Amino acid sequence: MSATDSLFTSFALKSLHTDNRIVMAPMTRGMSPDNKPSDASVEYYRRRAAGGVGLIITEGTCPNHIAASGYENVPYFHGEDRLAGWKKVVDAVHAEGGKIAPQLWHCGGMRKRGTLPEGDVDGYTPSGMNVPGKVARHIMTQQDIDDVVRSFAEGARDAQKLGFDAVEIHGAHGYCLISFFGRGRISGPITMAVQCKPEAVLSSKLLRRAGQKWALTSQSCCAGRNGSNKTSLRVSHPHLSCWKPFFSH
Ligand SMILES: Cc1cc2nc3c(=O)[nH]c(=O)nc-3n(C[C@H](O)[C@H](O)[C@H](O)COP(=O)(O)O)c2cc1C
């Protein structure tokens, strides 16, 4: 068997079974007016499954928190209408033999005040900073953290109800979760985030020491609601994307 042949063999990880090992990466589309997956979204995902993708991770979709979204026309993962839209997506992908997981996404400090439909709501970060030294975002409180964790958990619960095969939590690319993987001073009144040594790199060690309770709490809440074998956490290297400015010394 060649290296590429193995891509076309089935895959099973505990309760998740796919026909092959091709996984589609999450890709924001900005094509959901009223933040609802449209019939065009249904067709978009159906075509990917028909084309042979074993597991589709959807574009980032925002759980029910006031500051979760940072962009217009992205799909939300709460509200009857929007969830009904997602249900059509799930059914269409399953009809083609594919599997699908929503990527639950909180934009954190990448959100700019004014972004519709929430409008006058700041982005949320642990330090209030989105560039070094400049507090221009809302400084998250413990209550805010709890609210965001709750929103992820509710999203995971709804994903299961709708028939999704798994859930992915977006913990990468400078958004809310990774802004808690601090590598420097965190000025907000955050008790869950601890400082991480500068030499830390993305590894299980980093996850244990820095991503720690926040990411793990989110993940375990989702796992609790969605079946413990079906929750993934996407992370990226802290030096990539917009990570660094958040916690510059
Ligand atoms: C238009 C676009 C939208 C993306 N949206 C998301 C997203 O919603 N969630 C996410 O985790 N990554 C997102 N990404 C990152 C991709 O999942 C992927 O990691 C990136 O394109 C690099 O993959 P590649 O090296 O195969 O090109 C996006 C990338 C692009 C180009």
The ligand as an SDF file (V2000), in Angstrom:
LIG
                    3D

 31 33  0  0  0  0  0  0  0  0999 V2000
  -10.6580   31.5450    3.9350 C   0  0  0  0  0  0  0  0  0  0  0  0
  -10.1540   30.7910    5.1420 C   0  0  0  0  0  0  0  0  0  0  0  0
  -10.9790   30.6480    6.2230 C   0  0  0  0  0  0  0  0  0  0  0  0
  -10.5570   29.9430    7.3620 C   0  0  0  0  0  0  0  0  0  0  0  0
  -11.4030   29.7830    8.4230 N   0  0  0  0  0  0  0  0  0  0  0  0
  -11.0240   29.0440    9.4800 C   0  0  0  0  0  0  0  0  0  0  0  0
  -11.9320   28.7680   10.5300 C   0  0  0  0  0  0  0  0  0  0  0  0
  -13.1210   29.1410   10.5290 O   0  0  0  0  0  0  0  0  0  0  0  0
  -11.4740   28.0490   11.5650 N   0  0  0  0  0  0  0  0  0  0  0  0
  -10.1840   27.5880   11.6300 C   0  0  0  0  0  0  0  0  0  0  0  0
   -9.8130   26.9470   12.6150 O   0  0  0  0  0  0  0  0  0  0  0  0
   -9.3250   27.8010   10.6310 N   0  0  0  0  0  0  0  0  0  0  0  0
   -9.7140   28.5020    9.5610 C   0  0  0  0  0  0  0  0  0  0  0  0
   -8.8450   28.6950    8.5230 N   0  0  0  0  0  0  0  0  0  0  0  0
   -7.5370   28.0430    8.5510 C   0  0  0  0  0  0  0  0  0  0  0  0
   -7.6210   26.7270    7.7780 C   0  0  0  0  0  0  0  0  0  0  0  0
   -8.4190   25.7840    8.4880 O   0  0  0  0  0  0  0  0  0  0  0  0
   -6.2350   26.1100    7.5710 C   0  0  0  0  0  0  0  0  0  0  0  0
   -5.6170   25.8580    8.7950 O   0  0  0  0  0  0  0  0  0  0  0  0
   -5.3410   27.0210    6.7900 C   0  0  0  0  0  0  0  0  0  0  0  0
   -5.9530   27.3500    5.5570 O   0  0  0  0  0  0  0  0  0  0  0  0
   -3.9690   26.3730    6.4960 C   0  0  0  0  0  0  0  0  0  0  0  0
   -4.1670   25.1470    5.8670 O   0  0  0  0  0  0  0  0  0  0  0  0
   -3.2860   24.7660    4.6040 P   0  0  0  0  0  0  0  0  0  0  0  0
   -1.8810   24.8100    5.0750 O   0  0  0  0  0  0  0  0  0  0  0  0
   -3.7430   23.3980    4.2210 O   0  0  0  0  0  0  0  0  0  0  0  0
   -3.6220   25.8110    3.5790 O   0  0  0  0  0  0  0  0  0  0  0  0
   -9.2530   29.4000    7.3950 C   0  0  0  0  0  0  0  0  0  0  0  0
   -8.4260   29.5510    6.2800 C   0  0  0  0  0  0  0  0  0  0  0  0
   -8.8640   30.2210    5.1810 C   0  0  0  0  0  0  0  0  0  0  0  0
   -7.9450   30.3550    3.9870 C   0  0  0  0  0  0  0  0  0  0  0  0
  1  2  1  0
  2  3  1  0
  2 30  2  0
  3  4  2  0
  4  5  1  0
  4 28  1  0
  5  6  2  0
  6  7  1  0
  6 13  1  0
  7  8  2  0
  7  9  1  0
  9 10  1  0
 10 11  2  0
 10 12  1  0
 12 13  2  0
 13 14  1  0
 14 15  1  0
 14 28  1  0
 15 16  1  0
 16 17  1  0
 16 18  1  0
 18 19  1  0
 18 20  1  0
 20 21  1  0
 20 22  1  0
 22 23  1  0
 23 24  1  0
 24 25  2  0
 24 26  1  0
 24 27  1  0
 28 29  2  0
 29 30  1  0
 30 31  1  0
M  END
$$$$
